[in-house]
């Protein structure tokens, strides 16, 4: 199956530092967005650590499947999903210990949303409110569940669109990497189809651009992911660009063996 991808991260219109980080790695079939948080440059450090740590673990376990894992295997999920989840758990420990060791990094953390593609399956893992979407058959579907105060409130009671729009704590997340020594990673898996296209993004995009708008932009040029990413980022900036904006796109076509096999 042929794979094509593109990633873009932008500081936005209001922030001085870009605390988002991305990985768009076709050779590893790994695609990640991390949205850092913390004081002066601490969020930038946290998200960078997440991306680097995940990349190194996925690469090492691709090259040598006999490497010992520091976390137990979860039988509810496939080997590849476990790889992805463990890569996030390792990253969480690194960010947590670094935040404890360095005073200027105290309280830093990061969200993460990632996919790892295997021959016939998409493995999805996330912590926080960065998101994974899938575009299939001209429809867009949110594949992740925001770990946020707003989402918990939506589940608790039947909020109107106006109440959701005016909710005062939209930026409060209930789960993040680095806040504790251990973290619960939410995992999903689904059959991968030719022509599926995945969008991974930080809330700098999803907070300003509606899902259907994302879908429309993607369907205008589904094979030109650089143009799609540019248009998505530009639209978020046109609407104020109040946060850093990150977009990673990964698409598939041509059923059969992977291009790099």
Protein Blocks (a to p, Z undefined) as FASTA:
>chain_A
ZZdddddddebjmbmbdcbdcdddfknopacddddeddehklmmmmmmmmmmmmmmmmmm
mmomkbccfbdcdfkbcfklmmmmmmmmmmmmmmmmmmmmpmklgoiacddddddddfkb
ccdddedjbdcdddeehiacdfbdcddfklmmmmmpccdfklmmmpcklmpcfbdehjam
bdcdddddddddehiacddddfklmmmmcfklmmmmmmmmmmlmmlmmmmmmmmmmmnoo
paccdddddddeheajdfkZZ
